[in-house]
Amino acid sequence: MKAFSMKTAWVFPLVVTVLGAVYVLLFHSFEDEVKANLPSQVQTGSPKAQTVSGPLTVEVLLQRTYLDGESSQEVIYETIWSMDDFWAAYADWQLVDQDLSRIIFEQEIDDISPLLKVNGYFGLTEDGILTIFNGRPHEDQVIQSFYQIDVHKLESNLLKKLREGIRVETKTNYQEVINQYKPYAIKE
């Protein structure tokens, strides 16, 4: 029995060494394959385009900021087959952050927010500050405040309009009202 053990004593270390080598080779091959399938901008942090050998699904967070200060966020899930196509689809967006599963873009919109278009009204707070409200001014749901107005210098029809609420529907309308009341702003 002892002679048999001596003859096979070298087999155990050899098997362990071979298994270890196979493990290392398989692990590194898997790691290289994963890296090859990741888009290059995720690996390096730069927005280079690369064709992915298989689809990559990521969460895309779109952040929009409007002229009136409102912001919105939209979450979508994109399956990326080609990084060229993906970056082209978001060419008008600014990259904010990214990792392996999530990409955040932002965009400044040169328009008023959908909230303002649907339910925005200019009005005055009790302190005489020109403000945009979500709904009529008496509902006190402030969206954005601008400057204090000297109500004593304000023409009565302009004051009446502000107290009732001036509907905001377009970017042009938004800018016109701000400019119309600017001369009545209290200078600090």
SEDREN-442254 format. One record per residue (C-alpha): residue number from 1; x, y, z; residue in three letters; chain. Coordinates in steps of 0.1 Angstrom, whole numbers, plus 5000, padded with zeros to 4 digits. Layout:
BEGIN
<num = NUM; px = X; py = Y; pz = Z; residuo = ALA; cadena = A>
...
//
This chain:
BEGIN
<num = 1; px = 5000; py = 5000; pz = 5000; residuo = MET; cadena = A>
<num = 2; px = 5028; py = 5024; pz = 5008; residuo = LYS; cadena = A>
<num = 3; px = 5044; py = 5018; pz = 4974; residuo = ALA; cadena = A>
<num = 4; px = 5012; py = 5027; pz = 4957; residuo = PHE; cadena = A>
<num = 5; px = 5009; py = 5060; pz = 4976; residuo = SER; cadena = A>
<num = 6; px = 5045; py = 5069; pz = 4967; residuo = MET; cadena = A>
<num = 7; px = 5038; py = 5063; pz = 4930; residuo = LYS; cadena = A>
<num = 8; px = 5007; py = 5085; pz = 4930; residuo = THR; cadena = A>
<num = 9; px = 5018; py = 5112; pz = 4954; residuo = ALA; cadena = A>
<num = 10; px = 5027; py = 5134; pz = 4925; residuo = TRP; cadena = A>
<num = 11; px = 4993; py = 5131; pz = 4909; residuo = VAL; cadena = A>
<num = 12; px = 4974; py = 5151; pz = 4935; residuo = PHE; cadena = A>
<num = 13; px = 4996; py = 5183; pz = 4932; residuo = PRO; cadena = A>
<num = 14; px = 4995; py = 5179; pz = 4894; residuo = LEU; cadena = A>
<num = 15; px = 4957; py = 5177; pz = 4894; residuo = VAL; cadena = A>
<num = 16; px = 4954; py = 5207; pz = 4917; residuo = VAL; cadena = A>
<num = 17; px = 4978; py = 5227; pz = 4895; residuo = THR; cadena = A>
<num = 18; px = 4960; py = 5218; pz = 4863; residuo = VAL; cadena = A>
<num = 19; px = 4926; py = 5227; pz = 4878; residuo = LEU; cadena = A>
<num = 20; px = 4940; py = 5260; pz = 4890; residuo = GLY; cadena = A>
<num = 21; px = 4954; py = 5268; pz = 4856; residuo = ALA; cadena = A>
<num = 22; px = 4920; py = 5260; pz = 4839; residuo = VAL; cadena = A>
<num = 23; px = 4902; py = 5282; pz = 4864; residuo = TYR; cadena = A>
<num = 24; px = 4925; py = 5311; pz = 4858; residuo = VAL; cadena = A>
<num = 25; px = 4922; py = 5308; pz = 4820; residuo = LEU; cadena = A>
<num = 26; px = 4884; py = 5305; pz = 4821; residuo = LEU; cadena = A>
<num = 27; px = 4880; py = 5334; pz = 4845; residuo = PHE; cadena = A>
<num = 28; px = 4902; py = 5357; pz = 4824; residuo = HIS; cadena = A>
<num = 29; px = 4885; py = 5346; pz = 4792; residuo = SER; cadena = A>
<num = 30; px = 4851; py = 5354; pz = 4808; residuo = PHE; cadena = A>
<num = 31; px = 4863; py = 5388; pz = 4821; residuo = GLU; cadena = A>
<num = 32; px = 4877; py = 5397; pz = 4786; residuo = ASP; cadena = A>
<num = 33; px = 4845; py = 5387; pz = 4770; residuo = GLU; cadena = A>
<num = 34; px = 4824; py = 5409; pz = 4794; residuo = VAL; cadena = A>
<num = 35; px = 4847; py = 5438; pz = 4787; residuo = LYS; cadena = A>
<num = 36; px = 4845; py = 5433; pz = 4750; residuo = ALA; cadena = A>
<num = 37; px = 4807; py = 5434; pz = 4752; residuo = ASN; cadena = A>
<num = 38; px = 4806; py = 5467; pz = 4772; residuo = LEU; cadena = A>
<num = 39; px = 4804; py = 5499; pz = 4753; residuo = PRO; cadena = A>
<num = 40; px = 4838; py = 5517; pz = 4753; residuo = SER; cadena = A>
<num = 41; px = 4824; py = 5548; pz = 4769; residuo = GLN; cadena = A>
<num = 42; px = 4813; py = 5528; pz = 4799; residuo = VAL; cadena = A>
<num = 43; px = 4847; py = 5512; pz = 4802; residuo = GLN; cadena = A>
<num = 44; px = 4867; py = 5544; pz = 4798; residuo = THR; cadena = A>
<num = 45; px = 4843; py = 5572; pz = 4806; residuo = GLY; cadena = A>
<num = 46; px = 4846; py = 5587; pz = 4772; residuo = SER; cadena = A>
<num = 47; px = 4817; py = 5589; pz = 4747; residuo = PRO; cadena = A>
<num = 48; px = 4834; py = 5568; pz = 4720; residuo = LYS; cadena = A>
<num = 49; px = 4811; py = 5548; pz = 4698; residuo = ALA; cadena = A>
<num = 50; px = 4815; py = 5510; pz = 4695; residuo = GLN; cadena = A>
<num = 51; px = 4793; py = 5483; pz = 4681; residuo = THR; cadena = A>
<num = 52; px = 4782; py = 5460; pz = 4709; residuo = VAL; cadena = A>
<num = 53; px = 4783; py = 5423; pz = 4700; residuo = SER; cadena = A>
<num = 54; px = 4750; py = 5417; pz = 4719; residuo = GLY; cadena = A>
<num = 55; px = 4723; py = 5440; pz = 4732; residuo = PRO; cadena = A>
<num = 56; px = 4730; py = 5460; pz = 4763; residuo = LEU; cadena = A>
<num = 57; px = 4700; py = 5473; pz = 4783; residuo = THR; cadena = A>
<num = 58; px = 4705; py = 5504; pz = 4804; residuo = VAL; cadena = A>
<num = 59; px = 4683; py = 5527; pz = 4823; residuo = GLU; cadena = A>
<num = 60; px = 4683; py = 5562; pz = 4808; residuo = VAL; cadena = A>
<num = 61; px = 4673; py = 5591; pz = 4829; residuo = LEU; cadena = A>
<num = 62; px = 4663; py = 5623; pz = 4810; residuo = LEU; cadena = A>
<num = 63; px = 4663; py = 5655; pz = 4830; residuo = GLN; cadena = A>
<num = 64; px = 4647; py = 5686; pz = 4814; residuo = ARG; cadena = A>
<num = 65; px = 4649; py = 5721; pz = 4828; residuo = THR; cadena = A>
<num = 66; px = 4626; py = 5748; pz = 4814; residuo = TYR; cadena = A>
<num = 67; px = 4628; py = 5786; pz = 4813; residuo = LEU; cadena = A>
<num = 68; px = 4604; py = 5789; pz = 4842; residuo = ASP; cadena = A>
<num = 69; px = 4627; py = 5769; pz = 4864; residuo = GLY; cadena = A>
<num = 70; px = 4605; py = 5738; pz = 4864; residuo = GLU; cadena = A>
<num = 71; px = 4623; py = 5705; pz = 4858; residuo = SER; cadena = A>
<num = 72; px = 4611; py = 5671; pz = 4848; residuo = SER; cadena = A>
<num = 73; px = 4626; py = 5636; pz = 4848; residuo = GLN; cadena = A>
<num = 74; px = 4617; py = 5607; pz = 4826; residuo = GLU; cadena = A>
<num = 75; px = 4631; py = 5572; pz = 4830; residuo = VAL; cadena = A>
<num = 76; px = 4633; py = 5549; pz = 4800; residuo = ILE; cadena = A>
<num = 77; px = 4650; py = 5516; pz = 4794; residuo = TYR; cadena = A>
<num = 78; px = 4670; py = 5513; pz = 4762; residuo = GLU; cadena = A>
<num = 79; px = 4683; py = 5482; pz = 4746; residuo = THR; cadena = A>
<num = 80; px = 4715; py = 5492; pz = 4728; residuo = ILE; cadena = A>
<num = 81; px = 4726; py = 5473; pz = 4697; residuo = TRP; cadena = A>
<num = 82; px = 4748; py = 5500; pz = 4683; residuo = SER; cadena = A>
<num = 83; px = 4766; py = 5527; pz = 4703; residuo = MET; cadena = A>
<num = 84; px = 4767; py = 5549; pz = 4672; residuo = ASP; cadena = A>
<num = 85; px = 4729; py = 5548; pz = 4670; residuo = ASP; cadena = A>
<num = 86; px = 4725; py = 5553; pz = 4707; residuo = PHE; cadena = A>
<num = 87; px = 4747; py = 5584; pz = 4709; residuo = TRP; cadena = A>
<num = 88; px = 4731; py = 5598; pz = 4677; residuo = ALA; cadena = A>
<num = 89; px = 4696; py = 5594; pz = 4694; residuo = ALA; cadena = A>
<num = 90; px = 4708; py = 5616; pz = 4723; residuo = TYR; cadena = A>
<num = 91; px = 4730; py = 5641; pz = 4703; residuo = ALA; cadena = A>
<num = 92; px = 4709; py = 5670; pz = 4717; residuo = ASP; cadena = A>
<num = 93; px = 4714; py = 5659; pz = 4753; residuo = TRP; cadena = A>
<num = 94; px = 4743; py = 5666; pz = 4777; residuo = GLN; cadena = A>
<num = 95; px = 4758; py = 5636; pz = 4794; residuo = LEU; cadena = A>
<num = 96; px = 4757; py = 5640; pz = 4832; residuo = VAL; cadena = A>
<num = 97; px = 4767; py = 5606; pz = 4846; residuo = ASP; cadena = A>
<num = 98; px = 4769; py = 5570; pz = 4836; residuo = GLN; cadena = A>
<num = 99; px = 4778; py = 5536; pz = 4849; residuo = ASP; cadena = A>
<num = 100; px = 4772; py = 5500; pz = 4837; residuo = LEU; cadena = A>
<num = 101; px = 4734; py = 5501; pz = 4841; residuo = SER; cadena = A>
<num = 102; px = 4724; py = 5538; pz = 4841; residuo = ARG; cadena = A>
<num = 103; px = 4730; py = 5568; pz = 4819; residuo = ILE; cadena = A>
<num = 104; px = 4719; py = 5603; pz = 4829; residuo = ILE; cadena = A>
<num = 105; px = 4713; py = 5631; pz = 4804; residuo = PHE; cadena = A>
<num = 106; px = 4701; py = 5666; pz = 4808; residuo = GLU; cadena = A>
<num = 107; px = 4687; py = 5692; pz = 4785; residuo = GLN; cadena = A>
<num = 108; px = 4678; py = 5729; pz = 4789; residuo = GLU; cadena = A>
<num = 109; px = 4645; py = 5735; pz = 4770; residuo = ILE; cadena = A>
<num = 110; px = 4641; py = 5770; pz = 4755; residuo = ASP; cadena = A>
<num = 111; px = 4604; py = 5770; pz = 4763; residuo = ASP; cadena = A>
<num = 112; px = 4581; py = 5771; pz = 4793; residuo = ILE; cadena = A>
<num = 113; px = 4572; py = 5739; pz = 4811; residuo = SER; cadena = A>
<num = 114; px = 4541; py = 5718; pz = 4802; residuo = PRO; cadena = A>
<num = 115; px = 4528; py = 5726; pz = 4837; residuo = LEU; cadena = A>
<num = 116; px = 4528; py = 5763; pz = 4829; residuo = LEU; cadena = A>
<num = 117; px = 4512; py = 5758; pz = 4795; residuo = LYS; cadena = A>
<num = 118; px = 4484; py = 5738; pz = 4812; residuo = VAL; cadena = A>
<num = 119; px = 4477; py = 5757; pz = 4844; residuo = ASN; cadena = A>
<num = 120; px = 4501; py = 5787; pz = 4848; residuo = GLY; cadena = A>
<num = 121; px = 4490; py = 5821; pz = 4858; residuo = TYR; cadena = A>
<num = 122; px = 4509; py = 5853; pz = 4866; residuo = PHE; cadena = A>
<num = 123; px = 4498; py = 5871; pz = 4897; residuo = GLY; cadena = A>
<num = 124; px = 4509; py = 5889; pz = 4928; residuo = LEU; cadena = A>
<num = 125; px = 4517; py = 5876; pz = 4962; residuo = THR; cadena = A>
<num = 126; px = 4505; py = 5895; pz = 4993; residuo = GLU; cadena = A>
<num = 127; px = 4539; py = 5911; pz = 4994; residuo = ASP; cadena = A>
<num = 128; px = 4535; py = 5924; pz = 4958; residuo = GLY; cadena = A>
<num = 129; px = 4559; py = 5900; pz = 4942; residuo = ILE; cadena = A>
<num = 130; px = 4553; py = 5891; pz = 4906; residuo = LEU; cadena = A>
<num = 131; px = 4548; py = 5853; pz = 4907; residuo = THR; cadena = A>
<num = 132; px = 4536; py = 5825; pz = 4885; residuo = ILE; cadena = A>
<num = 133; px = 4511; py = 5802; pz = 4902; residuo = PHE; cadena = A>
<num = 134; px = 4499; py = 5767; pz = 4894; residuo = ASN; cadena = A>
<num = 135; px = 4463; py = 5778; pz = 4891; residuo = GLY; cadena = A>
<num = 136; px = 4448; py = 5812; pz = 4899; residuo = ARG; cadena = A>
<num = 137; px = 4468; py = 5835; pz = 4923; residuo = PRO; cadena = A>
<num = 138; px = 4443; py = 5830; pz = 4951; residuo = HIS; cadena = A>
<num = 139; px = 4452; py = 5793; pz = 4952; residuo = GLU; cadena = A>
<num = 140; px = 4487; py = 5802; pz = 4965; residuo = ASP; cadena = A>
<num = 141; px = 4505; py = 5774; pz = 4946; residuo = GLN; cadena = A>
<num = 142; px = 4537; py = 5792; pz = 4937; residuo = VAL; cadena = A>
<num = 143; px = 4558; py = 5780; pz = 4908; residuo = ILE; cadena = A>
<num = 144; px = 4582; py = 5808; pz = 4903; residuo = GLN; cadena = A>
<num = 145; px = 4587; py = 5843; pz = 4918; residuo = SER; cadena = A>
<num = 146; px = 4604; py = 5873; pz = 4900; residuo = PHE; cadena = A>
<num = 147; px = 4606; py = 5907; pz = 4916; residuo = TYR; cadena = A>
<num = 148; px = 4586; py = 5930; pz = 4938; residuo = GLN; cadena = A>
<num = 149; px = 4563; py = 5954; pz = 4921; residuo = ILE; cadena = A>
<num = 150; px = 4554; py = 5989; pz = 4933; residuo = ASP; cadena = A>
<num = 151; px = 4517; py = 5985; pz = 4933; residuo = VAL; cadena = A>
<num = 152; px = 4512; py = 6022; pz = 4939; residuo = HIS; cadena = A>
<num = 153; px = 4527; py = 6031; pz = 4906; residuo = LYS; cadena = A>
<num = 154; px = 4509; py = 6003; pz = 4887; residuo = LEU; cadena = A>
<num = 155; px = 4480; py = 6013; pz = 4865; residuo = GLU; cadena = A>
<num = 156; px = 4447; py = 6000; pz = 4879; residuo = SER; cadena = A>
<num = 157; px = 4438; py = 5978; pz = 4850; residuo = ASN; cadena = A>
<num = 158; px = 4473; py = 5961; pz = 4852; residuo = LEU; cadena = A>
<num = 159; px = 4468; py = 5956; pz = 4889; residuo = LEU; cadena = A>
<num = 160; px = 4434; py = 5941; pz = 4883; residuo = LYS; cadena = A>
<num = 161; px = 4448; py = 5917; pz = 4857; residuo = LYS; cadena = A>
<num = 162; px = 4475; py = 5905; pz = 4881; residuo = LEU; cadena = A>
<num = 163; px = 4450; py = 5900; pz = 4910; residuo = ARG; cadena = A>
<num = 164; px = 4427; py = 5880; pz = 4887; residuo = GLU; cadena = A>
<num = 165; px = 4456; py = 5861; pz = 4872; residuo = GLY; cadena = A>
<num = 166; px = 4471; py = 5864; pz = 4837; residuo = ILE; cadena = A>
<num = 167; px = 4471; py = 5831; pz = 4818; residuo = ARG; cadena = A>
<num = 168; px = 4506; py = 5818; pz = 4807; residuo = VAL; cadena = A>
<num = 169; px = 4503; py = 5797; pz = 4776; residuo = GLU; cadena = A>
<num = 170; px = 4534; py = 5803; pz = 4755; residuo = THR; cadena = A>
<num = 171; px = 4570; py = 5813; pz = 4758; residuo = LYS; cadena = A>
<num = 172; px = 4562; py = 5846; pz = 4741; residuo = THR; cadena = A>
<num = 173; px = 4534; py = 5853; pz = 4765; residuo = ASN; cadena = A>
<num = 174; px = 4556; py = 5845; pz = 4794; residuo = TYR; cadena = A>
<num = 175; px = 4583; py = 5869; pz = 4783; residuo = GLN; cadena = A>
<num = 176; px = 4559; py = 5897; pz = 4774; residuo = GLU; cadena = A>
<num = 177; px = 4543; py = 5897; pz = 4809; residuo = VAL; cadena = A>
<num = 178; px = 4577; py = 5897; pz = 4826; residuo = ILE; cadena = A>
<num = 179; px = 4588; py = 5926; pz = 4804; residuo = ASN; cadena = A>
<num = 180; px = 4555; py = 5945; pz = 4807; residuo = GLN; cadena = A>
<num = 181; px = 4558; py = 5946; pz = 4845; residuo = TYR; cadena = A>
<num = 182; px = 4595; py = 5951; pz = 4847; residuo = LYS; cadena = A>
<num = 183; px = 4593; py = 5990; pz = 4848; residuo = PRO; cadena = A>
<num = 184; px = 4572; py = 5987; pz = 4880; residuo = TYR; cadena = A>
<num = 185; px = 4598; py = 5966; pz = 4898; residuo = ALA; cadena = A>
<num = 186; px = 4610; py = 5981; pz = 4931; residuo = ILE; cadena = A>
<num = 187; px = 4647; py = 5989; pz = 4927; residuo = LYS; cadena = A>
<num = 188; px = 4668; py = 5978; pz = 4957; residuo = GLU; cadena = A>
//
